[in-house]
Each structure stands twice: as C-alpha cells, then as structure tokens.
Amino acid sequence: MPVITVNWWQGSDRQARRELVAGITEVVARVSGCPDDAVTVIVRDATLDHWGRDGRRADESRPARG
C-alpha cells in the first residue's frame, strides 16, 4: 500500500492536481504491481514564503504567482 506525498508550490488548479494524482498512481501501481486503489497520493500546497531554496525563501528568488 504505497503512500506518496508531493509537496509543491501553491497555485496549481484542480485539473493539474487531478493529472498529477492519476499519473503518479499509474506509475506506482505499474512498478509496484499493486492495484490502483492501493496507491494513496497526498498533495500538499506550500506558499512560496514557506518554502526555502538556496538559502532564501522561494518568494524572494522568483515572482509570486497569481
């Protein structure tokens, strides 16, 4: 029963999230040999000011979306 957690920047729409979950589920089920309904995908949105990279907050290194 694989559980996959994806952390990504906030701002993606429902369709993007739907495609992400479907794609991850397909790959994990195929590679692990388990049925699709055994795969759990958790998507966590992080605001840019709660994400650090290269010693800086992400909102300081690239323009915020939206």
N, C-alpha and C positions, 0 to 999 in steps of 0.2 A: 504494500500500500504506500506508494511513493507520495510524499508531500513536498511540493516545490514552492518556494517563496520567491517572488520577484519584487524587488524594490526599484521603483522608477520615479522620475520626476512627475509631480502632479500636473495635470492639464490634458492628459490623453482622453479621448472621448470613449463612449461605450462601445462603439464599433471596433476601435483599436484594441480595447481590453478583451472583447469577445474573440477577435482573431488571435491575440496572444495566448489566451487560455486554450483555445482549440488547437493551435499549433503545438504548444508545449505538451498538451495531453496526448496528441497523436504521436509525437516523437518518443515520449517517455513510455507510453504503452507498447509501442513497437520494439523499442530497445530492451525494455524490461520483461516483455512477454506477458504483462498483466492486462486485464481488460480496462477499457477507457474509464469505466465507473469506479475503478480502484485508484485512479490518479486524482489527487487534490492539488489545485493551484491556488495560491493565495497571492493577490496583487496588492501591494502596499504603495500608496502615493506618498511621496515626500515633497514638501515645499523646498524650493531652492535654498532658503535660508536655514534649513535643517539638514543640508547635505554638504559635506566638505570634500574638497579635492585640491590637491596640490597646495595644501596649507591654507586654503581660503574657502570661504563659503561659496557654493556654486552661484549664488545670486551676485557675488562680487566679480565673478570671472566670465559671466555671459549674461546677456539681457534676459530679463524675466519674460515668460510667455504671457499672452493674454493681455 
